[in-house]
Amino acid sequence: MNAYNPLESTRRLEASGMDRRQPEAIASEINDGTSNLVTKEQLEAALDKTTIRIGILTSGIVAVATAVLGVLISLK
């Protein structure tokens, strides 16, 4: 995993000649912007749950449609 390390980033930017406040501000902004990202595992888990829900919903709709069609055919 390639996790962002704001402390290391601040140290590198400061070592390149920046004033301490600038690297801290940059690192803080990057850290805030990346703190709510979703991991691949979280996304896959959510997709798996959604796929299961869609499958169950589709099965239910097919069952109801089949029952309605059966009733309509029997009324003829």
Secondary structure by P-SEA (a helix, b strand, c coil): cccccaaaaaaaaaaacccaaaaaaaaaaaaaaacccccaaaaaaaaaaaaaaaaaaaaaaaaaaaaaaaaaaaac
